[in-house]
Amino acid sequence: MSEKHGIKETREAIQALSEINRIIYSQLKDGFQWTDAANAVRDFLSNQEIREAFEGALKIKDEVGDLDSAEISELVMVGVQEGIQIVNEYLKK
């Protein structure tokens, strides 16, 4: 039997996507200017959570390849929680 890979990197990728969403929103909330793209890239590169997710991205394929039902449920919950948090943040603004 092969070694189980876990879901650490996949979880970090879901969380990083939420961070990317927040950064894009923060740059575009006052409308689009060309400087927003450069500022967003700067923010992406300086964000520790995003950098860590990209560093582990190559492991995601192996993690997803051996997911069990408990891991799938956990990842779905991470996605739902991140989504709820983002919606709540946007509703406050």
PyMOL commands that set and color helices and strands:
alter all, ss='L'
color gray80, all
select helices_A, chain A and resi 8-28+34-46+48-55+57-65+69-92
alter helices_A, ss='H'
color red, helices_A
deselect
rebuild
show_as cartoon
